[in-house]
Structures are given as C-alpha cells and as structure tokens.
C-alpha cells in the first residue's frame, strides 16, 4: 500500500489526547487508512504525518470525516538516510 506525508495546519495550538487519536483511528479504519506517526511543530499549529493508504482520495475522505485539515498530501516511497543512501519505506 502507498505511503503519504500529510501537512496539516491548525488555526490554534493542537493539544493531542489519547481519546482524539482513538477517534481518528476509528474513522481511518472505515476507509482503509493507517496513521503511522506524526511530528508536531514547536508552536503546536502544524503536523507532518506519515500515513499508509490506498490513495490520496482515501486520505482526504478520512480527514474530512475526522474534521482534520489535510493541506498538502504527498506520496512517498523512499527515505534518505544520513549516510546518503535511499531506503524503501515499509
């Protein structure tokens, strides 16, 4: 299944909770989307999330249902290691 990085921009500081994360995961399951992890900016207003999903459209549907922004969605298939080598994701 393809991998995607999602940039999300929030109007106010995001304060994550286990309950909110569980709700997002329930929504994601309905459209075969899997949230792997996220990075949170220092100001708490942006996240960069790695997802596994069948398509960009599935991510958009899940984000809409969960009430989350999905400002930029980019498909990725490799990561660059500090050694300069490429490694497939997954």
C-alpha positions as CSV (number, residue, x, y, z in Angstrom):
1,X,0.0,0.0,0.0
2,X,1.3,3.5,-0.8
3,X,2.7,5.9,1.9
4,X,1.9,9.6,2.2
5,X,3.1,12.6,4.1
6,X,0.3,15.0,5.1
7,X,0.9,18.5,6.2
8,X,-1.8,19.8,8.5
9,X,-2.2,23.5,9.5
10,X,-4.3,24.4,12.5
11,X,-5.7,27.8,13.4
12,X,-4.9,27.2,17.1
13,X,-2.4,25.1,19.0
14,X,-3.1,21.4,18.7
15,X,-3.4,19.6,22.1
16,X,-3.5,15.9,21.2
17,X,-5.2,13.4,23.5
18,X,-5.5,9.6,23.5
19,X,-9.2,10.0,23.0
20,X,-8.9,12.2,20.0
21,X,-6.3,9.8,18.5
22,X,-8.6,6.9,19.0
23,X,-11.4,8.7,17.2
24,X,-9.1,9.5,14.3
25,X,-8.1,5.8,14.1
26,X,-11.7,4.7,14.1
27,X,-12.5,7.0,11.2
28,X,-9.4,5.9,9.3
29,X,-10.3,2.2,9.6
30,X,-13.5,2.9,7.7
31,X,-11.6,3.9,4.6
32,X,-8.6,1.6,4.9
33,X,-6.2,4.4,6.0
34,X,-3.5,3.8,8.7
35,X,-1.8,6.6,10.6
36,X,1.8,5.6,11.4
37,X,3.0,8.7,13.3
38,X,3.2,12.5,13.3
39,X,5.6,15.3,14.0
40,X,4.2,18.4,15.8
41,X,5.8,21.8,15.2
42,X,7.1,23.8,18.2
43,X,4.2,26.2,18.0
44,X,1.7,23.3,18.0
45,X,0.0,24.6,14.9
46,X,1.3,22.2,12.2
47,X,1.7,18.5,12.0
48,X,3.6,16.3,9.5
49,X,2.0,12.9,9.4
50,X,3.1,9.6,7.8
51,X,0.1,7.6,6.6
52,X,-0.4,4.3,4.7
53,X,-3.5,4.5,2.4
54,X,-4.8,3.2,-0.9
55,X,-5.0,6.7,-2.4
56,X,-4.9,10.4,-1.8
57,X,-8.6,10.5,-2.1
58,X,-8.9,8.0,0.8
59,X,-6.8,10.3,3.0
60,X,-9.0,13.3,2.0
61,X,-12.2,11.4,2.9
62,X,-10.8,10.3,6.3
63,X,-9.5,13.8,7.1
64,X,-12.9,15.3,6.2
65,X,-14.8,12.8,8.3
66,X,-12.4,13.3,11.3
67,X,-12.7,17.1,10.9
68,X,-8.9,17.4,10.3
69,X,-7.1,19.6,7.7
70,X,-5.1,17.9,5.0
71,X,-3.4,20.9,3.4
72,X,-0.6,19.1,1.5
73,X,-0.6,15.4,0.7
74,X,2.5,13.9,-0.9
75,X,3.0,10.3,-1.9
76,X,6.4,9.0,-0.8
77,X,8.2,5.7,-1.4
78,X,11.7,6.1,-0.1
79,X,13.6,7.8,2.6
80,X,17.1,9.2,2.5
81,X,19.3,8.1,5.4
82,X,22.1,10.2,6.9
83,X,24.6,8.1,5.0
84,X,23.1,9.4,1.7
85,X,21.6,6.0,0.8
86,X,18.0,5.5,-0.3
87,X,15.8,3.0,1.5
88,X,12.3,2.0,0.6
89,X,9.6,2.8,3.2
90,X,7.9,-0.2,4.7
